[in-house]
Amino acid sequence: MATLLRAALRPLRPPLGRRVPAADVPLRGARHGAGLLYPEHIPTSPLQKMLLAAGSAGMALYNPHRHDMVAVLGETTGLRALKVLRDQMKRDPEGAQILQERPRILLSTLDLDKLRSLPEGSLGQEYLRFLDVNRVSPDTRAPTRFVDDEELAYVIQRYREVHDVLHTLLGMPTNMLGEIVVKWFEAVQTGLPMCLLGALFGPIRLRAQSLQVLVSELIPWAVQSGRRAPCILNLYYERRWEQPLRALREELGITEPPVLIRALA
């Protein structure tokens, strides 16, 4: 397991600002030697997956900011949920097109100048503002490694890459409270065990004031929004950058957050 965890801790992405060649972007089914299904694939047995899940869960609970361990946990425990998500995408025209075309949200695929030029209040401009304000990059998302099905590997990769778009849709910052609220929304939407784990155990580290607001107002809002919205993986966000954020929220049934939380957590 130590060898597998070391593999999971390899540098996730090139340094910020470094462009990834376009040919390296798609996550497609192809044999890459030694039984590999996609470039970063690490084949593992059920026992290895169980050990990885236990180790990554412990490390993620000890330090919720270990996104690499959260990623490993998601891949080793989410097979059933990923199949359900994949089937939902196949039944939806927009979702099926995403599965077919395999778009990626990376610095190499985003036209930052175009996003900056979009109208005020558009999804693209608000997403770019979220990245700038919170000093985050789409290139920090871990590549899929332990999913032994290339189509499901893309599904979980897509989920990771739209995570910051969900922050934008929900109006949540990247502080601990904001991340927990997004995890509640994602848990309802995806059924991924690691989302549920983060939603349930993340609040342990909150201050009393933040915990009270979370339980009384933010969790009910996130759960209701998650149930009301259609599958968030069925939205081709790259073709919706110009759509007003307010209009997209109305389309998805997502209301404004009940409280402003940036200063709470």
C-alpha positions, 0 to 999 in steps of 0.5 A: 500500500505504501508504494501505491500511496507514493504513486498517488502523491506524485505531482498532480499537475504541471506548475501553474501557467504551464500549458499542457499539450492539447494531445495530452488533455483527453481522457480516452480509452486506449491501451498504454502498456501493462494493462493500463486503460488511460495514461495515469491508470494504476491497476489495483486488486480489490484488496489493494483498493480496500487498503487504499480506501482505509489509508486515505480515509484516515489521512483525509479525516486527520487533514481535510486539506489533503485533497490528494487523499480525498481523491484516492478515497473517491476512486477506491470507494465510488464505483457504484455511484460512478456507474449511476452517474455514468448512466444518468449522463447516457440518458441525458442528451447533454450528458451523453454529448459530454461523455462522447466528446470528453471535454476538460476544464484545464488552463490549457482548454480555457480561453481566459481572455474570452472569459474576462471579456464576457458580460458582467454576471455571466457564468464564465466571468463569475467562474474566473472571478472565483478562481482569482479571488480564491487563488485556485486553479483548475490544474490542481485537480488530481488525475484519476489513477485507481478506477479500472474503467476508462469511462468511469475514470472520466466521470470522476475526473469530470466531477473534480473539474466542475467542483469549482464551477459548483462553488460558483453556482452555489456562491460558496468560498473555499474556506472550511464552511464553504467546502462543507456546504458544497460537499453536502450538495455533492453528496446528494447529487452524486452519492459518492461516499467520500462526499458523504464522509466530508459532509458528515465529518468536516463540521468537526473542525468548525467553530460553534457559531459556524456549526450552528449556522451550518446545521440550522440554515446551510445544510437544509439549503444545500440538501434541498438544492441538490435534490431539486437540481438535475444531475450537475454532470449533465451540464456542458459548462464550456458551452454555457460560459456566456449564460447569466449566472442568475439564469442558470441558477433558476434553470437548476432550481438553485436559490441564493445562499441563506447567509453570507458565510465568508467571514464565519469559518 
